[in-house]
Amino acid sequence: MLLAYERIISELAPIREKIKLFEEKYGMRFEEFEKKSKARRSPLRHGATTLSGKPT
């Protein structure tokens, strides 16, 4: 069981490093980027339309 945990932790290290590089490149935390990205894709934004093409 301990070996499985060690494997998972070793696989997380490169992912954390990529997130760190992303945050340095864009000057914001990854969570902040996610929130902004989701807000931009929200169908409830001003001027958005429904699937039928009618304005919201």
N, C-alpha and C positions, 0 to 999 in steps of 0.2 A: 504494500500500500504506500509506503514511504517513497518508493521508486516512482510511482505514478505522480505524486505531488512534486517531486524534484523535476520530472519531465515537464510538467505543466509550467512550473516556475521558469524553467530554462527556455520554454517557448514564449513566455510573456516578455522576457527581456528585450528581444528585438522589436516587439510591438511597442513597448514603452519608449524605446529609443526613437522610433519613427514618429510617435506622437510628440515627443519632445522637439524633434526637428521641425515638425509641422508648426508647433506653437511658436517656435523661434522665428520661422519664416514669415508667418502671418501676424505675429505680434498679439495673439490672443489665445486664451485657453481653448482646448478642443471642445469642451462643453459649451462655451460661449459661441463658437462657430456653429455647432449643431443647432442651438436655439435660433440663431440668425438665419440659418439655412432653412429650418423648418418654417419659420415665420414667412420667408419669401415664397415657399411652396404652398402655403395655406390657401385653400380655396375660398376662405372668407375675407381675403384681402379686398381693398377698395378696387372696384372695376372688374372683379372676377366674374366669371359666368358659371352657370350650372352645366351639367353634362348635356342638357338640351340646347345650350347656347344662349339661354335667357340670362340677363344680368341678375346678380344676387341682390 
